[in-house]
Amino acid sequence: MVATQSEDFTTLFLGPVFQRELAITPRRPRLYIYRAVYAAGLMILISSAWLLLAGAQVIRNVGDMARFGSVLFQIIAPLQLALVSFFAAMSAASAVAQEKDKRTLILLLMTRMTNNELVSGKLFASILNVLVMIATSLPIFMLMVLFGGISFVQVARVFAVTLTTVFAAGALGALLAFWREKTFQTLALTTLTLCFWLGLWEVVGAGFLGESWLGISTETWATGFSPLRAILVAARPFLPLQSAVPVVGNGVYLYLVSSTAIAFLLSVIAILRVRIWNPSREVRVRATDSEQAGASIWGAEHDLASEQTGEQAEEARSGHVDARLRAETSTEQTREVWDNPILWRELKTWAYGKKVIFIRVAYLTLFVMAALAVHFAIESQNAASYASYASDIIPAAARPMAPLFLVSLIIVNALAVTSVSTERDGQSLDLLLATDLSPHEFVFGKLGGVFSVGGMMVVAPLLLTGYLWFRGGMSLENLIYTTIGLIVMNFFVATLGVHCGMRYANSRNAIGVSLGTVFFLFLGVIACMAMMILLSSSFEMQMAPFLGFIVGGGIGLYVSLGAGNPSKAIGAASILAPFATFYAITSFLMDKNLSVFLVTVCTYGFTTAAMLIPALYEFDFAMGGRAANAEE
């Protein structure tokens, strides 16, 4: 009886799309792999933090345990929020974008499904794995209460903030995917919008737009609309007076209301506009041209059959679509294609859509916001204070640059992976493989297109770094290290995107693995630094606790990059990268900048070569084919 009511609910409100996903998901092994890996990662994180604390100091009483539990909770809660929000947004965006790339969204629009069933079904189906991960982590968070310093009410607040943020991020990704035609446009706009969401309310919370609105402090307003500020406040215990504050005066409760409203509003917009945006204008133009061509052919044949004179027959033939095309090509000059047609197409045509200009404008706006934040941070304090790492691990002037760097790397990576996955979903990749294109022309043509279209995302962070050096915020030595390091990391993420696009036949898996690797790399570095700073001051005790992270990271990297196409170089890079990253973090915290530079450049340079060489010399095997030369 209960199962029947559940099926009726999903059929009535979410439609057959979600009902099918709900029935198929438990049959997929990756659902259980995700749950097991995520739960194991959280347990390893807690165990590593405990070993760090036990190795650095003696635990004398219950108060020490409670302080450990409180600090650990305030580290893990934001990390989980960042992880699941990113995956919810990207999963929803890639799920809809894949339907468009494979031309199956038009078939769904032709069914009897309502707009609500289509949009809500795709949204909930795409974030189903994310919801399962959150449910998996709930018992682990409950166990953390045993350390002390954490209450069940804090856990409930944190999970409420996390769930509403997941739905808001998923609704944003689905809305942009239904709106935009190209996959790269969807992923880039989703990433930029999330950064704007966080950046805008950080500006508000800093008091740049006033100290209070409507009698409420701007800090409370920022907490009520920023997921980052809301999760940090929710993870802290509330005083009795705070619990009695009305919803509008309490930032966490205000955020629960605002994020729910945002998710609902974005979903309603997508529901109302889904059949207006789709099929896209490009598809409609192609259909109109085909109808006009068919009408011209039918008219010509009718004239030929009805008219017997030669003059009338010639006139009918001249109106044929082939005759018009011949006339146009005889009078108009054709464009000359380069020796590398892949590179020519990437640079000389709108391969990623004309709305790439809009993405560049949005990124430029984000760059201006980061530049202003750096400028005001420099103006508000002495150059000597922010040039030194003695008082603060990350200088105040450099903090706005980290989100810009992350967004730039994600956009470059998204551009690279979609440049290959879109060819596959559009069924043009098989045609390219049947031509006489060499692997060098294909791979370097794609990479050249990535750095041409996404050149602003590479140059803008370098310019901001140069400005920081010009104002005395960093030394010339660190400027050189940062510049070369950014260039190496951009080549790494671009090659990673092409590699994943070639290796995975499913575009959604390719996008997920590629973007997930970049995001996990950034998030893992932040998690390690936070634990080292907050839980320990002894560097000698850090290797043993983080050994589980290093081994797990190496296995995950090898599975992502080389399990389907075994390579000794990729295996060596997968083992080397986690150890090298850990060494680079500890060297950075000890102010050994040269060690950080050398380790980062050598490690990720080698990993880039390990992915690039098989792509060039085992091209057919990497793409899933079995060419004769590859077998030999």
N, C-alpha and C positions, 0 to 999 in steps of 0.2 A: 504493500500500500504506500509506504514511504517512498520507495523507488519510483513508483508510478507518478506520485505527486512531484518528485524532483524532475522527472523527464518532462512532465507537463509544463513545469515552470521554465525549464531551459528552452523548450520548444516555443512557448508563448512569447517570452521576453528576449531571449538570445538567439533563437533561430537554429536552423540545421547546421550552420557552420560551426558554432560552438559545440553543439551536440555531437557532431562527428569528431571534433578534436578531443572532446572529453572521453569518447569511447576508444579512440586510437592511442592517445598519449600513454595510458598504462601499459600498452603492448610494446612500447619502444624502450630498448635498454638504456638509452641516454637519460631518461627520466630518473632512473635509479642511480645512474652514475652521477648526475648532477647533485642529487640529494646526498649521496655518500661523500662525494668530494667536498661539498660545501660544509657538511657537518664535520668532516675530518679536518678541514682547514680551520674552522672555528676552534676545535679542540686543540689543535696544534698551536694556534695563536695564544690560547689561554695557558697551555702548558709552558710555552716559551716565555710568556710574561712571568709566570710563577718561578721558573728557573732563574730568570734574570733577577727577580726580587730576592729569592733565597740565596743566590750567589753573591749579591751585593751587600746584604745586611742581614742581621739576625732578627727573626720575628719573635718578639718577646710576649706580646699580648694580643687580645682580640682586636684592640684598636688598630694595630698594624695590619691585621687581616682585612678589617673594614676599609681602611684607606686603600689597600691594594684592590679590593673589589670595586670601590668607587672609581678609581683611576682607570681600571681595566674596562669598566662599563662605559665610561666616557670616551674611550678609544674605539671600542668595537661598535658601538651604536652608530656613530657617524660613518664608519667604514661600511657597515651593512647598508646604510641608507644610500651612500654613493654608488655602491655596487648594484643593488637591485633597481635603483632609479635609472641608471645608465642602461642596464639590460632591458628594462621595461620599455624605455623610449626606443631603443634601437631594434628590439624584437618586434614591436608593433609597426615601426616604420618599414623594416625590411620585409615583414610578412605581407603587407599590402603592396609594396614595391615589386615584390616577386610576382604577385598576381598580375600586375601591369606588364612586367617584362615578358611574361609567358603568354600574354594576351588572354588569360583566363578570367580576368575581372569583367570583361565584356560579357562573357558567358554567364557569370553570376548576375549581372544586371538584367539579363534576358529572362531570368527565372521569375517565379512569383514571390520571391523574398521581398519583404518591405525594406525600406532604407534602414529602419531601426535594427532589423534582424541582421542585415549585412554589416553595418558599422559596429554594432555592439558585439556581434558574433566574432568578427575578426579581432576586435580589441581584446575581449576576454580570452579568446583562443590563443592569442600571441603572448599574453602575460601569464598563461596558466603555469608554465614552468617556474616563473618568478614567484608566483604565489605559493607553489609547492616548496621552494627554497625558504621562503619566509616561515612557513609552517614548520619546516624541519628545524629551523634555528630557535623556535620558541622554547622547547625543552632545555636547550643549552643555556639560554638566557635565564630561565627559571633556576637552573643549577647555580648560576653565578650569584643568586641571592644568598646562597649559603655562606659565601665569603663575608657577608655583612656589608654595611654601607649602602645597600641597595634595597629598595622595597618593591613589592609586587606592583604597586601603583606606578612607580617609575617605569617598570618594564611595560606595563599597559600603555602608558603615554608614549613611549618610544615606538611601540609597534603600531599604535594608532597613527602617529606621524608618518611612519614608514609606509603603511598601507595607503593612506590618502595620497602620499607623494607618488607612489607607484602608479595609481590610477590616473593621476594628473599627467605624469610623464608619458604613460602609455597612450592616453587620449591625445596628447600633443603629437606624438609620433604618428598615430593613425591619421589625424587630421591633415598633417603636412603630406603624408603619403597619398591620401586620396586627392589632395589638391595638386601636387606637382607630378609631372610626367616622368622625369628622369630619377633614377635611384640615387645618383650622387647629389642631386639637388635636395632630395628628401633628407638624406643623412646629414648633409652639411647644415641645412636650415634647422634641423632638430638639435644638433650640437650647439649652434650659435644661439638659438632661442633659450636653451637651458643655461648657457653662460650669461645671457642678458638677464634672465630671471634672477640668477644669483647676484650678478654685478650691480643691477639697479638697486636692490634692497640693501646691499652693502653700502652703497653711496648714501641711501636714505638713513641707514643706521648710524653712519659716521657723522650725521648732522649737517651735511652740506646743503640740504634743502630746508633747513630749519630745525629747531629743537623739539617742536611739538605741533601736532595737527589735531584740531577739534578737541583740544584739551588733553590729548593722549600723546605721550612722548614718541618721537620718531623711532626710538629704539624698540618700543613695543610694536609699532606698526611694522618695522623691519622683521621682527620675530614672527609676526602674524602672517607674513607673506613670503618669507625666505625659508626653504626647507633646511638649509644649513644651520641658521640661527635657531630654528624651532627644535631641531634634534639636539642641539647642544644644551638648550634650556630644559628640554624634556628629560634629559639624562641626569640632571641635577635634582636633588630633593627640593620640594616646595616647602616654604614656611607656612605655618597655619594661616597667616594673613593673606598669602598669595592664593591659597586654595579658595578663599572666600571672595576673591575679586571677580567681577562679572566677566562674561566671555570677551567683551570688547577690550577690557583692561588687562586680560591675561594673554600674553603673546602665543602660548601653545594652543590654548582653546580657540583663539582667533584664527590660528593657522589651520586647525582642523576644519573649521567652517570655510575658510577661503580656498583651501586646496580642493575640498569637495565641490565647492561651487565652480572652481576652474575646470575640474574634470568633467562636471556635468555640462558646463557651457561649451567646452570644446567638442564634446560628443554630440550635443544638439546641433552645433554648426555643421559638423561633418554629416549628420543624418539629413539635414535640410539641403545640403549642397552636393551630396555624393552623385546624384544623377544629373546634376548640372555640370559638374566638373568632368564627369566621365560619361561617355568616351571623350577623350581630350580633343582639342581643336585640330591637332595634327592628324589624329585618326579620322576625324570628320572630313578634313580636306582631302585625304587620300581616297576616302569613299566617294566624295563628290567628283573627284577627277576620274575615278573609275567609271562612275555612272555616265559622265559626259562622254568619255571615250567610247563606252558601249553604245550610247545613243548615236554618236557620229558614225560608228561602224554600221549600225542597223540602218540608219538613214542612207548611207552610201549603197548598201546592198539593195535596199528598196528601190532606189533610183535606177540602179543598173538593171534591175528586173523589169521595171515599168517603162523605161525609156529606151528606144531602139537606136536613136541617132548617136553617132560617134561623139558629137560635140557634148551632148548631155552626159554620156558615159564618162568622158574625160573630166567634165566638171564634177561629177560625183566622186571620181577617184581622187581629184584634187582636194576634196573635203575630208578624205579619210585621215584618221589620226596619224598613220605612218607617213602619209604624204606631208602633213604639217610638220612632223618631227624632222623629216629630211630637209624640208625647206628651212626650218630654223637652224639646223646644224650646218647647213651650207652657207648661211649668212652670218652666223654668230661664231666668234672665235672660242674654241674650247680651252679650258684651263690646263696648263701643263702640270702633270703629276711628277713628283720627285722620284728618285731612284728607290727611296723607301716609302711606299704608298701608305703604310701605317702611320708614319710620322707626319706625312703630308695631310692625311685626314684629321689627325689629332690637332694640328696647328692651323690648318686652313679652312676647316669647316666647323660648324657648331655641333660637334660630336656629343657634347654634354648639355645641349640645349642653350637657348639664348638667355635663360634666366640665371646663368652663371654670373652675369653682370650684377644681378641683384644680390647674389651670395657674396661677391666681392665688396659691394657697398656695405652689406651687413658686417662683414669681417673688418672692413675699414673703420666702421663705427666702434666695434669692439676694440680695435687697436687704439683709436683716439681715446677711449675711456681708460685703457691701461696706461697710455702715455700721460694723460692728465693725472692719474693716480700716482705714477712715478714722480712726476714733476712736483706735485703738492707734497709728497713725502720728502723730497729733497729740500724743498723750501722751508719745511716746518722743523728741520733739525740741522745740526752742524754736520758738515761733510765728514769730519773725522769720526763722528759717532756711527754713521751708517757705513763707513768704509771698513770698519773693524768688526770682526766676528766675535770679539771677546764678550760683549754684552748681550748679543743675540745671535742665535744660530743662523737665521735668515734675516738679512737687513730689511728694515721696513720699506725701503725704496725698491727692493727686488721682489717683494711679495706679490704685487700685481702682475708681474711678468710670468709667474708660474702658470696661472690659468691660460694666458695667451699662448704660451709654449705648448701646453697640452692640446688646446683647440687646434692650433696649427698642425701638430703632428697627426691628430685624428682626421682632420680634413684631407691632408695629403694622403694618408692611408686609405681613407674612404674613396678618394678619387682613383687611387691605383687599383683597388680591388674591384670596384664597379666598372672600370675600363675593360676588364676581362670578363667579369660575370655578366655584364650586359650583352656582350658579344655572344656568350653562350646561350643566354635566355632568348635572345633574338634569332637564334639558329643561324647566325652568320659565322660562328667560329668554325664550324665544320667546312664551310666554303673556303675560309682562309687557310685552313690546314691542307685543303686539296690543291691549293695554288703552289707556285714555286717560291713563295716567301721563305726566307731562311729564318731560323730561330733568332739570329742576331737582329734581323729587321723587325721581327714581331716584338721581342722583349725590349729592345732599346727604343723602338718606336713608341711603345706604351709608356716607358719611363720618360721619354722626351716630352710626350704629351702631358704627363702628370706635372712635370716641373714647368711646363709652359703655361698651362691653365692655372695651376696652383702656385705660380711664382710669387704672388703677393704673400702667401702664407709662409713662404721661406724667407723672403727679404724683410718683411715687416718686423719679426722678432730680432733680426740682426741689427736693424736700424735702431730699435729701442735699446738694445744692449749698447750700441755705440753712443747713444745719447746719455745713458747712465755713466759710461766712462768719461764722456766729455764734461759732465757736471761733477766729476770727482767721486762718483759713487762706487767705482771699482778701479783696480789698477790695470795698466796696459797688459800685464801678464795674464790676468784673469780674463780680460777682453779677448785675447788671442785664444785662450783655452775654450771660452764659451762659444766663440764664433766657429771654430773648427768642430767642436762637439756638436753644435746644432746642425751643421752641414752633414756630419756623419749620421746623426740620428734621422735626419730627413731622408737620406739615401736608404737607411735601414727600414723605415716605415714604408717607403715607396716600394722597395723590393719585396718586403713582407706582403704588401697588398697584391702585387703581381703574382707572387708565389702562391698565396692562398687562392687567388682567382683561378690559377691554372690547376691546382691540386684538387679542389673540391668541385664536383659536378653540380652540386646544389648551391645556388647563389646565396641563399640564406645562411647556410653553414659557412661558406667562404667569408661572408661579411661578418658573421658573428665571431669566427675564430680570429680574423684579422684585427678587427676593432677591439675585441676582447683582449688580445695579447698586448696591444698598446696600452689599453686602460689598466689592465692588471699590472703591467710594468710600472706605471706611474703610481698606482694605488699601493702596490707592494713597497715601493721606496718610501712613500709617506708613512705607511704603517710601521716599517722597520725603524725609521728615524724617530717617530713618536714614542715607540716603546723604549728605544735606547736612551732617549732624553729623559722621559718621565719615570722610568722604572729602574734605571741603573746608571751608575757613574764609573763602572769598572769595565773597561774594554776587554780584559782578559776572560771575563765570564760570558761573553756574548756568542762565541763560536758554537759552543755546545747547544744552547737553547735554539739557535737559529738553524741548526743542522737539518731539522725536519723541514723547515721552510725551503732550504736550499735543495734538498733531495726532491721534495714535492714539486718545487718550481721547475727543476730540471726535467723530471718525468713529464710534467704537463707541457713544457715547451717542446719536448721531443715528440709527444703524441700529436701536438698541433701542427708541427712543421714537417716531421719526417717519418711518421709511422706508416703512411701509405706508400711512401717512396723512400725506402731506407737509404741512408747516406752516412758514411763515416764522418764526413765533415759536419753535417747537421747534428749528428750524435755528439761529436766533440763540442760543438758550439752550445748545445743544450746543457751539457754538463758544466761547461766553463762559465756561461753567462750568469747563473745565480751566484756562484762563488765570487766572480769578479764584481757583480753588483753589490754584494755584501761588503767586500773589501773597499769598494769605492765609497760606500756610505760611511764606513768607519773612518776612512781617510779624510772625507769631507768634514766629519765632526771633529777630527783632530787637526783641521786646518792644513792638510797636506794636499794642496790643490794640484800640484804636478802629478801626484799619484792618481788622483781622480781622473785627470785628463788622459793620461797614458792608458790606464785600465779601460776607461770607457771607449776611447777611440779604437784601441786594439781589439777589444772584445766584440763590439758591435760592427766594426769593420770586417772582422773575420766572419761573423754571422751573416753579414750581407753577402760576402763572397760565397759562403756555403750555400746560400739559397740561389744565388745568381748563376753559378757555374752549372749546376744540374739543369736549370732552366734553359741554358744555351746549348749544352752538349747532350742532354737527354730529353730533348723537347717533346718528342712524340710520346715517350713514356710518361713524362710529367703531365701531359694533357690527357692521358688515359688511353692513348693509342698504342699500337704494337707495330711500329714500322720495321722494315727489314734491317735498316742500318742500326736501329736501337737494339734489335735482337743479336746482331753480330757483335 
